[in-house]
Amino acid sequence: MSVSIRIDEQLYDEAKMTAQGERRTISGQIEYWAMVGKAALDNPGLPADFIRDILISKRQDKGLSEPFIPEQ
């Protein structure tokens, strides 16, 4: 489902430039920013770049990961 909304032209232009660099659609870029922003508001003690990295890792192929084994 999609819904049309009005946004500031400057925000649209910034999203367009960033979306091209990150291989997303413009709407996908704005959705991504909204998701990071919401997560940051929900977790004010976490840095935004940490939140971004967590969101990226959730979309990666789990087969590429290695289990964490703490040192004893």
Secondary structure as UniProt FT lines:
FT   HELIX           9..21
FT   TURN            22..23
FT   HELIX           26..42
FT   TURN            44..45
FT   HELIX           48..59
FT   HELIX           62..64
//
